[in-house]
Amino acid sequence: MKSLITSLMFGTAAMALAGSANAKILPVEDDPGAVHSYILLDRTGSMSDIWEEALGSVNAYAASVGEADEGEVDGADIETDVTLAVFDYQDGMQFDVLRDGVKAEDWHNVTDDEASPRGMTPLFDAIGRMVNLAEADKPEKAVIVIMTDGLENSSRELTKDGAKAALDRARAKGWEVVFLGAEFASFDDAESVGMDARKTMAVGQGSMQDAMSSLAKKSRAYGKGEEAEIEFNEQDRALADEEGVKERQNQ
């Protein structure tokens, strides 16, 4: 009898262990991923000629960052939020958040009725404020997109070292930072705040919407975990007409 009881106990324990092992290998639903995009857009006077297109490119990004394209390997959409801030210096630092953590499906196109070009370029101050916004939100994954058509000329709050420190904090969290020159190909300021050349790109007039839609796809891949980081390749640069910008800017 003892032998029978022992055998039953052993069998029950073995079944329990087998059940536990099986539980561990049950398929788990894949996490589709999530990403919060922070777009920092230069609103200075020199942006006047390309302002409408710049806004259109932001709207194109917001429309496509969360929605999978046909033919993608993983066709799942992802959870996305988009924050847009514009900046300039006119009677002091001006930093206006036009969209704050808006879901892609709730995005309303930003227009020039909400903001128009003016003032000078407090780029370092604007970078610091944008990073502060992201740090307050505490997203797991974030993409910070800086779009400007000129060099720093009016910051009062941060030096280039302060702006670099802010971006270093962002990069240390695993967030992606990219720098776009809007019909502009001088990246001295970008380099001074620690930007890798692989993450900077000149974007030509007439190519902004396509370039930003492509960037949205890269942001989505980063959010899903399909890509560890965002870099611009030769195809991206051709789409953005980077060489054309350099020729027009004599660089």
C-alpha positions as CSV (number, residue, x, y, z in Angstrom):
1,M,0.0,0.0,0.0
2,K,2.8,2.4,0.9
3,S,4.4,1.7,-2.4
4,L,1.1,2.5,-4.2
5,I,0.7,5.7,-2.3
6,T,4.2,6.7,-3.0
7,S,3.8,6.0,-6.7
8,L,0.6,8.1,-6.8
9,M,2.3,11.0,-5.0
10,F,5.2,10.9,-7.3
11,G,2.9,10.8,-10.3
12,T,0.9,13.8,-9.1
13,A,4.0,15.8,-8.4
14,A,5.4,14.9,-11.9
15,M,2.1,16.0,-13.5
16,A,2.2,19.3,-11.5
17,L,5.8,19.9,-12.7
18,A,4.9,19.1,-16.3
19,G,1.9,21.5,-16.1
20,S,4.2,24.2,-14.7
21,A,6.7,23.6,-17.5
22,N,3.9,23.7,-20.1
23,A,2.6,26.9,-18.7
24,K,5.9,28.6,-19.2
25,I,6.0,27.8,-22.9
26,L,2.5,28.9,-23.7
27,P,2.5,31.5,-26.5
28,V,2.4,35.1,-25.2
29,E,0.7,37.8,-27.3
30,D,3.3,40.0,-28.8
31,D,3.5,43.6,-27.6
32,P,2.9,45.8,-30.6
33,G,5.1,48.5,-29.1
34,A,4.7,52.2,-28.4
35,V,6.6,55.4,-29.1
36,H,6.1,59.1,-28.2
37,S,7.4,61.5,-30.8
38,Y,8.5,65.0,-29.8
39,I,8.8,67.3,-32.8
40,L,10.6,70.6,-32.2
41,L,10.0,73.0,-35.1
42,D,11.9,76.2,-35.8
43,R,9.4,79.0,-36.2
44,T,11.9,81.8,-37.0
45,G,11.5,84.3,-39.7
46,S,13.8,82.6,-42.2
47,M,11.3,79.7,-42.3
48,S,8.7,81.8,-44.1
49,D,9.3,80.4,-47.6
50,I,9.0,76.8,-46.5
51,W,6.6,77.2,-43.5
52,E,3.5,75.7,-45.1
53,E,5.5,72.7,-46.3
54,A,7.2,72.2,-42.9
55,L,3.8,72.1,-41.3
56,G,2.6,69.7,-43.9
57,S,5.5,67.4,-43.2
58,V,4.7,67.4,-39.5
59,N,1.1,66.4,-40.3
60,A,2.3,63.7,-42.6
61,Y,4.5,62.3,-39.8
62,A,1.7,62.3,-37.3
63,A,-0.7,60.6,-39.8
64,S,1.7,57.7,-40.6
65,V,3.8,57.1,-37.5
66,G,1.3,54.7,-35.8
67,E,-0.3,53.0,-38.8
68,A,1.5,50.1,-40.5
69,D,2.1,50.4,-44.3
70,E,0.9,47.6,-46.6
71,G,3.5,45.0,-47.0
72,E,5.3,45.6,-43.7
73,V,6.6,42.3,-42.2
74,D,4.7,43.0,-39.0
75,G,1.5,44.6,-40.1
76,A,0.4,45.7,-36.6
77,D,-0.2,49.3,-35.7
78,I,1.5,50.7,-32.6
79,E,0.4,53.0,-29.8
80,T,1.7,56.5,-30.6
81,D,1.6,60.0,-29.1
82,V,2.9,63.1,-30.8
83,T,3.9,66.3,-29.2
84,L,4.7,69.4,-31.4
85,A,6.4,72.5,-30.1
86,V,7.5,75.6,-32.1
87,F,10.1,78.1,-31.0
88,D,11.6,81.5,-31.7
89,Y,13.0,84.5,-29.9
90,Q,10.8,87.6,-30.0
91,D,10.6,89.8,-26.9
92,G,12.1,86.8,-25.0
93,M,12.1,83.1,-25.5
94,Q,9.0,81.8,-27.2
95,F,8.2,78.1,-26.9
96,D,4.6,77.1,-27.7
97,V,3.3,73.5,-27.5
98,L,0.8,73.2,-30.2
99,R,0.0,69.5,-29.7
100,D,0.7,67.8,-26.4
101,G,0.7,64.0,-26.4
102,V,-1.9,63.6,-29.1
103,K,-2.8,60.1,-30.2
104,A,-2.2,59.6,-33.9
105,E,-5.9,58.9,-34.5
106,D,-6.9,62.1,-32.7
107,W,-4.4,64.3,-34.6
108,H,-5.8,67.5,-36.1
109,N,-3.6,69.0,-38.8
110,V,-1.7,72.0,-37.6
111,T,-2.0,75.1,-39.7
112,D,-0.4,78.5,-40.1
113,D,-3.3,80.0,-38.3
114,E,-1.8,78.5,-35.1
115,A,1.7,79.7,-35.6
116,S,3.6,81.7,-38.2
117,P,7.3,82.4,-38.7
118,R,9.0,85.3,-36.8
119,G,11.9,86.2,-34.6
120,M,15.4,84.6,-34.1
121,T,16.7,81.2,-33.3
122,P,17.2,80.2,-29.6
123,L,17.9,76.6,-30.5
124,F,19.8,75.6,-27.4
125,D,17.0,76.9,-25.1
126,A,14.4,75.1,-27.2
127,I,16.2,71.8,-27.1
128,G,16.4,72.0,-23.3
129,R,12.7,72.7,-23.0
130,M,11.7,69.9,-25.3
131,V,13.8,67.4,-23.3
132,N,12.2,68.7,-20.1
133,L,8.8,68.0,-21.6
134,A,9.8,64.4,-22.5
135,E,11.3,63.8,-19.1
136,A,8.1,64.9,-17.4
137,D,6.1,62.4,-19.6
138,K,8.6,59.6,-18.9
139,P,7.9,57.5,-22.0
140,E,9.7,54.2,-22.4
141,K,10.5,55.0,-26.0
142,A,10.8,58.4,-27.5
143,V,11.9,60.0,-30.7
144,I,13.0,63.7,-30.5
145,V,12.9,65.3,-34.0
146,I,14.6,68.7,-34.3
147,M,13.9,70.7,-37.4
148,T,15.5,74.0,-38.1
149,D,16.7,76.1,-41.0
150,G,19.4,78.1,-39.2
151,L,22.0,78.2,-36.5
152,E,21.7,79.2,-32.9
153,N,21.8,82.9,-32.3
154,S,19.7,84.0,-29.3
155,S,19.6,81.5,-26.4
156,R,19.6,82.9,-22.9
157,E,18.9,79.9,-20.8
158,L,21.3,77.3,-22.0
159,T,24.7,77.2,-23.7
160,K,25.6,74.5,-26.2
161,D,27.0,72.5,-23.3
162,G,23.7,72.7,-21.5
163,A,21.8,71.6,-24.6
164,K,24.2,68.8,-25.1
165,A,23.7,67.7,-21.5
166,A,20.0,67.6,-22.0
167,L,20.3,65.5,-25.1
168,D,22.8,63.2,-23.4
169,R,20.2,62.6,-20.7
170,A,17.7,61.7,-23.5
171,R,20.1,59.4,-25.2
172,A,21.0,57.7,-22.0
173,K,17.4,56.7,-21.6
174,G,17.6,54.9,-25.0
175,W,15.6,57.7,-26.7
176,E,16.3,58.5,-30.3
177,V,17.3,62.1,-31.3
178,V,17.4,63.2,-35.0
179,F,18.3,66.6,-36.5
180,L,16.8,67.8,-39.8
181,G,18.0,70.8,-41.7
182,A,15.1,72.3,-43.5
183,E,16.6,73.5,-46.8
184,F,19.7,73.8,-44.6
185,A,22.9,71.8,-44.6
186,S,25.1,73.2,-41.9
187,F,25.2,70.9,-38.9
188,D,27.7,72.7,-36.7
189,D,25.2,73.2,-33.9
190,A,24.0,69.7,-34.2
191,E,27.6,68.4,-33.9
192,S,28.2,70.7,-30.9
193,V,25.3,69.1,-29.0
194,G,26.6,65.6,-29.6
195,M,24.6,64.6,-32.7
196,D,26.1,61.7,-34.7
197,A,26.2,62.5,-38.5
198,R,24.2,59.3,-39.1
199,K,21.3,61.0,-37.3
200,T,21.4,64.3,-39.1
201,M,20.1,65.0,-42.6
202,A,19.4,68.0,-44.8
203,V,15.8,68.0,-46.2
204,G,15.0,69.9,-49.4
205,Q,12.0,72.1,-50.2
206,G,9.6,69.9,-52.1
207,S,10.8,66.7,-50.3
208,M,9.8,67.4,-46.7
209,Q,6.6,65.4,-46.5
210,D,8.2,62.3,-48.1
211,A,11.2,62.6,-45.8
212,M,9.0,62.9,-42.7
213,S,6.7,60.1,-43.7
214,S,9.9,57.9,-44.1
215,L,11.1,59.0,-40.7
216,A,7.7,58.1,-39.2
217,K,8.2,54.5,-40.5
218,K,11.6,54.4,-38.9
219,S,10.1,55.7,-35.6
220,R,7.5,52.9,-35.8
221,A,10.1,50.2,-36.3
222,Y,12.0,51.6,-33.3
223,G,8.8,51.6,-31.2
224,K,8.1,48.0,-32.2
225,G,11.7,47.0,-31.3
226,E,12.4,46.0,-34.8
227,E,15.3,48.5,-35.0
228,A,17.4,49.5,-32.0
229,E,18.0,53.0,-33.3
230,I,17.2,55.5,-36.1
231,E,19.8,56.3,-38.7
232,F,19.6,57.9,-42.1
233,N,20.9,55.9,-45.0
234,E,21.7,56.8,-48.7
235,Q,18.1,56.1,-49.7
236,D,16.7,58.4,-47.0
237,R,19.1,61.1,-48.1
238,A,18.2,60.8,-51.8
239,L,14.5,61.0,-50.9
240,A,15.2,64.1,-48.9
241,D,17.2,65.7,-51.7
242,E,20.2,66.3,-49.4
243,E,22.6,66.8,-52.2
244,G,20.3,69.3,-53.8
245,V,20.2,71.3,-50.5
246,K,24.0,71.2,-50.3
247,E,24.3,72.5,-53.9
248,R,21.8,75.3,-53.2
249,Q,23.6,76.2,-50.0
250,N,27.1,76.0,-51.7
251,Q,28.2,73.3,-49.1
